[in-house]
């Protein structure tokens, strides 16, 4: 029996050491012969010795300096772009927090993992701890694991039940306000493999009061804080006030991320650490978050691992269902049981054959209330099937009533049964081409692609989608 003060991770390391001593090398999911030992750590044969997953809450896919934003400086995120593999067309499978984060953890679509709404409003939708989980995969392989910041996968169980050795302290609002705890974790585990998940909430509205206050030291001039063009929102004084708050909090988050990257440098861990960054859905403004338009599901995405990945930038379509499979494969660990995504390791390492996806899929079921829909996106078009006509809606800004009748503002209008958009000619997805005779071939193709995906993934909404299409 192990000593009483051993952690579960210590036991796993001992067991792995025994297995390695008595067996042939254990291959990774792609056929490598990486051997995990207590001496070599998880980085034993060309794999990273550590993985840090950084998530943002409600950060838009183009709201980073290196993606074109010039309202505030984001040097830390820009550094990840410059030094890593960056995706310009990355998308979450959904546009609501709990559902999106459960996909990061499981590699499954929401209709499969079952977290189809906010777990604090619907505790019955909490992810069961018995389900295979990204953090537990690292823990079971002997890595130290920790989470800091937002926890939104279960209202009934804590992170430790899902494979995190530690839940690093945050304020009562779950905000990560300093990098001290993260740095202490890095220092404690600098000689062994670790998985650290940092979930920043800065760009989310303050719960209950639904505001975006500016952070002292990161102030943004409201006079120049025009909403980014890709948001499709009017440039009004009340909108600028909230944009300034959002950008101020983005700059604050970036500074904290920069401190974590600096800590990796100071500890000599940067080259051997895989850092991934992603956001759970679009910005917290009407007509963005909660929709299946690009402005709702698009996310910035970077993978930085200096010792293993060559910096590159791609416009390949990427889906968040692939995040967990990719991280585990890059780390040399087996895939998650039941994962529906696939690993992008061959693409990222520029070594093996890899078929780029022709289409990706997204879905909504509910946030606080029901918003059921399914969608498919290709490089040029978006097709959405709305399973109710309830408006997309949005956060409760005081300026909504002021602008809802302006051209292009449709968040409070009933949704049509089907929507089709030419993303090249109409990137804001304003002109519905479902009834356009010239788009009939594209419509038929996307209907077929969506039907095939719903069938293959055993989506219980497949029949509803077919009925909605039939009118």
N, C-alpha and C positions, 0 to 999 in steps of 0.2 A: 504494500500500500504506500502511496506517496505521503510525504510529510503533511501535517495538517495545514501548514501555511502555504502550501503550493496553490497556485491559481489554476483554473481550468486550462489556461494557455500553457503553463509549465508542464502539466500532464500530457497535453498534446505534443509538446516538443519532445518529451521523453519517449512517448510512443513512436513518434516519427523517427527518432534516433535509433530505436530498436528495429523498426522496420527497415530502415536504410542499411543498418549493419547486417541484417540477415537476408536481404532480398536484393534482386537486381534493381537498377535505377528505375524510378517511377517516371513515366513520360507525362508530358503536359497534354492538354486537349488537342494540340496540333501535332503531336508526335515527337516533341523534343524529349530529351532525357535529362531534364533538370532534376537534381537531387537536393532535397531540403535536409539540411543538417543544422545542428545547433552552432557549429563552428562557422559554416559558410553563410548561414542565413538564407532567406528566401531568394536572394539574388544569385544563388550558386551557379548558374551556367548561362550568363547573359540575360538574366531577368532583373528587374529593379529590386532593390533591397527594401523599398518602402513605397507606399501609395497614399497620396492625399487627394481626396475627392472634395472639391469646394463647390457648394451650390449657392446660388443667389435666389432670392424670393421676389418674384414679380419684376425681374429685370428683362427689358426688351432685347430682341436679338441684334439690333443695330445700335444699342445705347452704350457703346464702348468706343473710346477714342480711335482705336485701330480699325473699327468697323465703320468709321466715318463721323462719329459724333464729335463736335467741337465746342460744346457748351462748358464742359468741365474736363480736366485732365484725369486720365485713368492710367497712370504709368505702370502699375503692377499688372493689370490685365493686358495692357499693351505689350508688356514684357513677355507674358505667356504667349501672346500671338507671335511675337518676333522670334521666340526661341522654341516654339512648338509646332504641332500640326493643328491648323485652324480650319474650321468648317464655316463657310459663308452661308450654307443652306442646311442648317441643322434644325430639327423640329421635335418638340415634345409630342407624345402620342395623345396628350389631352391638354386642357387649358385650365386646370384647377389643381391646387397644391397637393393634397393628400394622394390623389390618384396618380399624379405625375411622379411623386417621390416613391410611391410603391412600385412603380415601373422601374425606377432606378435600382431598387433593391432586389427585384425578382426577375427582371428581363421579360416580363409578361405584359400583355395589354390589360387595361383596367377590367374589361369584361371577364378576364381569366383570373386575375389575382383578387378581384372582388371589392377592391377599395374604389368605389365608384362615386364617392362624395366626400365631404369634409368629415373626418372622424370625430371631431369635437362636437359636431352637430348631429352626427349619426354614429354613435359608438358601435352599433351593430355591424358597421362596415369596416371596423378595424381589421388590420392584417393579422392573421393568426401567427403566433410565434413559431408554430410548428412548420410553417412554410419555408422552403429553402430561401436563404437571404444572403445578399452579398457580404455583409459583415461576418456572418457565421462561417462563410467559406474561408475567409482569411483566418478567423479564429481557429477553425478546425485544422488549418495547415500550420498552426503554431505562431502566427503573427500576433503581436499586441494590437488591440483594436480599441478605438475610442470615438465618441461622437461629442461634438459641441455645437450648441445652437438649437435650432428648431427641431422638435421631435413631433412628427405629425402622421405617423403610420398607425398608431394605436392609441385609443383612449382608455384601454383596459390594462395594457402591459407596458412596462418601461423598456428602454433600449437594451438593458442587460439581457433581457429574455430573447433578443434577436441576434446576439453574437457580439455585442460591444462589451469589452472588459470594463470600460469606464464611460460614464456620462460626465464629461468635464463641466465644471460649474459655469452658469450664465446668470444674468439677472432674471428676476421673476418674469419679465417680458420675453425671455428666451433670446434676447439680443446678445450677440458677441460684442462686447464693448472694448476689450483689450485683447492683445495677442499673448498675454502672460501665460495662460493655461496651456495654450497650444505649444508655445516655446518650451515650457516645462516638460510636456509630454515628449517632444522631440529630443530634448536632452536626456530624458530618462531612458529612451529606447534607441538612442543613436547607434548602438552596437548590434542591434537585432532588427528583424523585419517588423514593420508596423503598418497598420491601415488607420488613417485618421480622416474622419468626415467632419467638415466644417460647414455648417448650414447658416448662412448669413441672412438676416431678416431686414436689413436696413431699408431696402427699397419697397418693402411692404407697408401698407397703411398701418398706422398705430391702431391696434384693435380697440373696439368700442367707440372711440372718438372719430375714427376714420379720417385722420389727417396725415399730412406728410410734412412735419415741421423741419425747418432747416437745422443742421447740426452746427453748433458753434465751432468756429475754426475752419469750416468748409462752406461758408456762405456763398450763395449765387445771386447775382443781381437779377431781380425779377423783371427789370426793364428789358433785358436781352434774352430772357428764358422762353423763347418761342418753342412751342411743341415741335418735336422732330417731324419732318414732312411725312415720314412713313407711318406715323400714328393716324394721320387723317383727321386731326382735331383742329378746330378754329383757333386762331391766334387772338385770344381775348385776355384782358387783364386778369380775370379770375383764374383762367387756365394757366397763365404764366406763373401765378403765385404757387400753384401746385407743382408745376414743372420745376420751378426753382427748388422747392423742397425735395422733390424726387432726385434731382441732380446733385444737390448738396449731400444727400444720404448715400448716393452712389459714390461720390468722392470719398466719403468717410469709409465706406466698405472697402474701396480700393486701397486706401491707406493701410487698413488692417491686414488685407491680403499681402500687401507689400512687406509688412513686418514679418509675416510668416515666411515669405520667400527669402527675406534677408536672414532669418534664423537658419534656414536650410543652408545658405551660403556660409554663415558663421560656423556652423557645425560640420562643414565638409560633407553635407548630405545631398547637395543639389543635383549633382550629376547622376546619382544612382536612385533618385526619387522620381516616380511618375506622379505628376500633378495634373489632375483633370478639373476643368471648370465647366459648369452648366447652370442654366436657370430653369426653374420649374414651370414657368408660363410667362405670358406677356405682361406689360406694365399695368398697374392697378388703376386704369382709367376706362371710362365708358367706351364700349365698342372694341376693346382690345382684349384684356384678360377675360376669360370665360367663353370666347368665341373660337371657332375653328378656322378663322382666317389666319393668314401668315402672322399678322400682328398679335394674334392670341397664342399661337403655338410655337412661333419661332424663338430660337435661343442662341446666344453666343456659345461656342463650343471650342475648347482647346485641350490638347494633350501635350504636356511637356515632359520629356525624359531625355536629357542631353546625351546620356551614354547610350541610348538605344534607339532614338527616333530622330530622323533628319527633319529639320523645320520645313514645312510646306504649307501651302494654302490651297484649298480646294472648294469648288462649288458643287461637289457631289451631294446628292440628297442623303441625309442621315436621319435616322429615327432614334429616339431615346430608348426604345426597346432593346437597342444594341449596346447600351452603355455597360451594364453589368457583364455581359459576355466578353466585351472588349477588355475591360479592366482585368478580369480574371485570366483571360488568355495571355495578355501581356505579362502578367505576374507568374505565368507558368502553372496555374491552378486549373483543376477540372471545371467544366461548365456547370452552371446551376441546373439542377433537375427541373424539368418543365419549362425552361426558358424558351421563349418564342423568338427572341432576337438572335443575332449572330455576331461573331467577333470580327472586328475590322483590323485585327493584328496584321494580316498579310498586306493590306493596303497601307497601314501606317508604317510598317517596316520596309515597305517598298521592295519586298522580296518575292512574294508568291502571287499566283493568279488570284484575281478577285473580281467578281462580276458586280459592277455598280448597280444599285437598285434603279429600276425604271419608275417606280412609284413607292410612296410611303403612305401610311394610313393613320388617321386620327379619329378620336371619338370623344363625346361628352355624354354624361348620364345625368349628373347633378352636381351642384355646388352646395348651396344651402337648400335650394329648391330644384326641381327637375328642369333640365335643359337638354333632352336627349337628341343626339345627332351622330352621324357617321360621315367620314370624308376620305377622299383619296386625292393625293397631289402628285403630279409629275413635274418634270422640269419646266413645263410651259402652261399647265392648266390645273385648276382646282375644281373638284366636284363635291358638293355637300348635299346630303339628304337629311332634312330636318324632320324629326319624328314627333314634333309638336309645333304649333305656330307661336308659342310663347316667345316674346322678344328676348334677344340675347341679354339686354340690360347692361348693367355695369355698376361700378362703385357709386355711392351716393353723393356725388359732388353737388355742391350748391348751384353750380352753373349748368347742370344738365338741362333744366327747363328752359334756360336762356338760349340754348343752341340746338335743341332737338329738332326744330323745324328748318334749320339751315340745310342747304344742299349737301347730300352725302351722309348725313347723320341719321342712321337707321336703327340705332340700338333699341329704340322703344317701339319699333314697328313690328307687326306680326311677321314671322319668318315664312317664306314660301316653302312648298314641299321640297323643291330641288333648287340648287344654285350651281351655276357653271361660270367660271371666270377664265379669261385669257390673261395669264399673269404677266406676259410680256407687254401687252398693250394696256393692261389695267392692273397694275401691281397693288392698288388699294382695294381691289375686289369690289367695285361699285356697280359694274354693268353685268347683270345676269343674262347669260346667253342660252339658257335652257330652251327658250322658244325660238332661237335664231336658226333658220334652216341651214345656214352655212356652217353651223357647229354641230350638226346632227351626228356626223361620224365620230367626232371627239366625244360627244355625250355617250354614244353607244359603247365606245371603248372603255370609258371610265366607269360606266355602269357595270360592265362585265368585270373589270378589275376589282371593283369594290365587292361585287357578289362573290367572286372567287376568294377574296381575303376573308370575308365574313364566314364563308363555309369552311375554309381551311383552319381558321382560328376558333371555330365552333362558337361564334358570337350568337348569343340568344336573341339578339335583335335582327337577325337575318330575315326572318319572316316579316317583321315590321317594316324593314327597309323595302322589301319587295312590294308590300301592300301600299306603302307610301308612293313608290314610283308608279304604281298602277293607277293611282288617283282614287 
